[in-house]
Each structure stands twice: as structure tokens, then as C-alpha cells.
Amino acid sequence: MLRTKELKETIAFYTDILGFECESYSEDWGWASLRLDRVVIMAALPNEHMPFDKPSFTGSLYIELNNVDEYWDGIQGKASVCYPIGSFPYGMREFAIYDNNGYLLQFGQRIPLESGS
């Protein structure tokens, strides 16, 4: 569940830029469910009983894809990039961006492990 004061903008970012589908939205509840293949992310307005100054999260959301290069080609230049696409010795080809709230999203695809010399 990603908390945001900008729910409609978050829905637009995930659908228009990242290609998610908005499966469900309730203005009364201040909540939305967003899907990309088998990945579901829920976004919601802050609850009245919890303190909320701004979005904060110390980690990242990691989304594994089968077509990471194609996905990167479709969104680069449309989102703030943490690091561009690259292949890593731990067996992933990946990139990371920030969503409209500042949450860190990583997208990766498994690749053969690099062999040591």
C-alpha cells in the first residue's frame, strides 16, 4: 500500500507512464488498485489516524519483468531515473526510477550469472 496525498496523480502516473491498469478506484475510500501483469500495487490517501507529512519508504519495490529492455525503452524520459538500465553480475538486468511521490521502483529481468575469472 503506497500512501499519497496525490491519489489521482498517482493513478495517472502508474497507468499513463508505467502501463499499469487501474483495476479498482474508490473516491469515497481514497483508494485504488493498480495492476501490471501479476503485480498489484494499491495506493491510498493517508488514514486520519496515522501521521503523514509526505511519502516515505526506506526500501524499494522490485518488479521482475520478462521484457525489461522494452519496458525501459517505453518509459525512459517520462520518469525520474535513479539508475539507467544495465546488467549486473548478480544475474539481473535492471533499472530504477522514482514514481511521482518519490517512491523508488526497480524493474529487473533475470539474465545468466557472469562467471568469475
C-alpha positions in Angstrom: 0.0 0.0 0.0 1.6 3.3 -1.1 0.2 6.3 0.8 -0.1 9.5 -1.1 -1.9 12.9 -0.8 -2.0 12.9 -4.7 -4.1 9.8 -5.4 -5.4 10.8 -8.8 -1.9 11.9 -9.9 -0.5 8.6 -8.7 -3.1 6.7 -10.7 -2.3 8.7 -13.8 1.5 8.1 -13.3 1.1 4.3 -12.9 -1.4 4.0 -15.8 -0.2 6.6 -18.3 3.6 6.2 -17.8 4.2 2.8 -16.4 1.4 1.0 -18.2 -0.5 -0.3 -15.2 -4.3 -0.9 -15.4 -6.5 0.7 -12.7 -8.5 -2.3 -11.6 -10.4 -0.5 -8.9 -10.8 3.0 -7.6 -13.0 4.5 -4.9 -13.0 8.2 -4.3 -15.0 7.7 -1.1 -12.4 5.3 0.3 -9.5 7.2 -1.2 -8.0 4.0 -2.6 -7.0 2.4 -5.9 -5.7 -1.0 -7.1 -3.3 -0.9 -10.0 -2.1 -4.0 -11.9 0.7 -4.8 -14.3 0.6 -8.5 -15.3 0.8 -10.3 -11.9 2.0 -7.2 -9.9 -0.7 -5.4 -7.9 0.1 -2.1 -6.2 -2.5 -0.4 -4.0 -2.4 3.4 -3.5 -4.4 5.2 -0.9 -4.9 8.6 0.8 -3.4 8.7 4.3 -5.6 7.4 7.1 -6.8 10.1 9.6 -5.3 8.1 12.5 -1.8 7.9 11.1 0.7 10.8 10.8 1.6 11.7 7.3 3.7 14.6 6.2 4.9 13.2 2.9 5.5 9.8 1.3 8.4 7.9 2.9 9.7 4.4 2.5 13.2 3.2 3.2 13.3 0.5 0.7 12.2 -0.1 -2.9 9.6 -2.0 -4.8 11.2 -4.6 -7.1 9.2 -5.7 -10.1 10.5 -8.6 -12.2 9.7 -8.5 -15.9 10.3 -10.7 -18.9 10.9 -7.7 -21.2 12.9 -5.2 -19.2 14.7 -3.6 -22.1 11.4 -3.0 -24.0 9.8 -1.6 -20.8 12.8 0.7 -20.2 12.5 2.0 -23.8 8.9 2.8 -23.2 9.3 4.8 -20.0 12.7 6.4 -20.2 12.4 10.2 -20.3 9.0 10.0 -18.7 10.1 9.4 -15.1 12.9 10.5 -12.8 15.7 7.9 -13.1 17.6 6.6 -10.1 19.9 4.5 -12.3 19.6 3.5 -16.0 19.3 0.1 -17.4 22.3 -2.2 -17.0 23.4 -5.8 -16.5 24.7 -6.7 -13.1 26.9 -9.6 -12.0 24.3 -11.0 -9.6 22.2 -12.1 -12.6 19.8 -9.2 -13.2 19.3 -6.7 -16.0 17.6 -3.8 -14.3 16.9 -0.1 -13.9 15.3 2.1 -11.2 13.0 5.1 -11.3 11.1 7.3 -8.8 7.4 7.5 -9.0 5.5 10.8 -8.8 5.6 10.6 -5.0 9.3 9.8 -4.7 8.9 6.0 -4.1 11.8 4.0 -5.6 10.7 1.4 -8.2 13.2 -1.1 -9.6 12.4 -3.2 -12.7 14.5 -6.2 -13.5 14.9 -9.3 -15.6 16.9 -12.4 -14.8 20.0 -13.0 -17.0 22.8 -15.6 -16.9 25.2 -15.0 -14.0 28.5 -13.6 -15.0 31.3 -16.2 -14.5 34.3 -15.2 -12.4 37.8 -15.3 -13.9 
